Amino acid sequence: MSIDIVLGLQRGDEGKGRIVDVMAGEYDLVARFNGGPNAGHTVANGDAEPLKLHQLPSGIARPEVTNVIGNGMLLDPIRLLGEINDVQAAGVAVSPKNLVISDLAHLILPHHISLDEIREAGSGGQGSTKRGIAFVAREKYERVGVRAEMLVHDLDGLYEAVREGLESVNGPRQSVGLKPHDAAAEARAWVDASKALAPFVTDTIELLQAALREDKTVLAEGAQAFGLDIDFGMYPYVTSSHTTSGGAVIGLGIDPHEIKRVVGVVKLLKSHVGGGPFVTEITDEALASKMRGEPGKIDSEYGASTGRSRMVGYLDLPELRRAISVNGVTELALTKFDVLSMFGESMKVAVAYELDGKQLQHAPSSAAQLEASKPIYKDVPLWSEDITGVRKRADLPANANALLDFLTRELNVPITMVGVGPERDQIILG
């Protein structure tokens, strides 16, 4: 009987979906606890094309696993139905037997997306994915939101909420040059499509509690990452949900005493999309472009949700120390270890920050303080050997093992997984 958590310790895109997929075979349930269609997890699918998941938990490719969309998620029914169709077309079965949706999850309605489009079309744009996340979160906390339970119990009320929402944004849309909605027709079409999810909707809190009573194991999957947490991230350049281990408790309705492991995922080539300071950004565009890889490849630095190229940077230990302490991380999973040799003979690692004449071991959280921080770098030697076929740590080059030892000492957390490629089996365990 246990709950283990996987979450990102940087700014997203760490490869959490890949780590969840690797671990999922050991669990009975995989449960997403935060975020929505603004998140993107890429999961290998054997010889077929990789699965690009946004709202489906990353255990969906494992037929024996029950996948849970928790109450902490912000759910877009239309996008979820499209995602289900996509993974089914890739040969993955999806039904209420292996996917359940919390009746308490808040629904992203069409006017939330419209409000996002309006904001991004004006001077107040935030580089949003335009998925309606901030606006559904706002209504959730205003206590006027719509939850998935209405897909089962109140379709008429859901229709009225969608229609009224669309009518309310027509004026603002026209003010920024966007076409107004045909509120009644669009609302009817949206409800008629969305009600197909009704068979998936259930009391997931009771489902999870019952599973634990039956000695089943649960893997809680986080989306986005610590640096984007609404409270602890680099505010205001954050998301609208809790991305921490505490967020798993809130977003699934679980007993914190049941948590056994907190696996923090770290991408050794750090990346970021959107606004906000980037202390260790690689400013040499030729090197940055080289490190991003080729667009469209499973391990390239282009967003799974947006396709946008990501800024890339050097590994940032002050950032990781803060994330580890807040989340109670018990072990680390490293990804993209194999790409480090592209840096050449050595790479920079930020071991501390300088801020206002002081040296910091832990990164500050506010965007203003991060903007004023300067990294203090240490050069670490790399290797030239191809390690993508290595499956035992003892078989790694000497400098690769030395880097793992250095990170373990600096972060004071054991490293239990090291990714040496994007495929499910390209990982060193233990």
Secondary structure, 3 states (H helix, E strand, C coil): CEEEEEEECCCCCCCHHHHHHHHHCCCCEEEECCCCCCCCEEEEECCEEEEEECCCCCCCCCCCCEEEECCCCEECHHHHHHHHHHHHHCCCCCCCCCEEEECCCEECCHHHHHHHHHHHHCCCCCCCCCCCHHHHHHHHHHCCCCECCHHHHCHHHHHHHHHHHHHHHHHHHHHCCCCCCCHHHHHHHHHHHHHHHHHHEECHHHHHHHHHHCCCEEEEECCCCHHHCCCCCCCCCCCCCCCCHHHHHHHHCCCHHHEEEEEEEEECCEEECCCCCCCCECCCHHHHHHHHCCCCCCCCCECCCCCCECEEECEEHHHHHHHHHHHCCCEEEEECHHHHHHHCCEEEEEEEEEECCEEECCCCCCHHHHHHCEEEEEEEECCCCCCCCCCCHHHCCHHHHHHHHHHHHHHCCCEEEEECCCCCCCEEEC
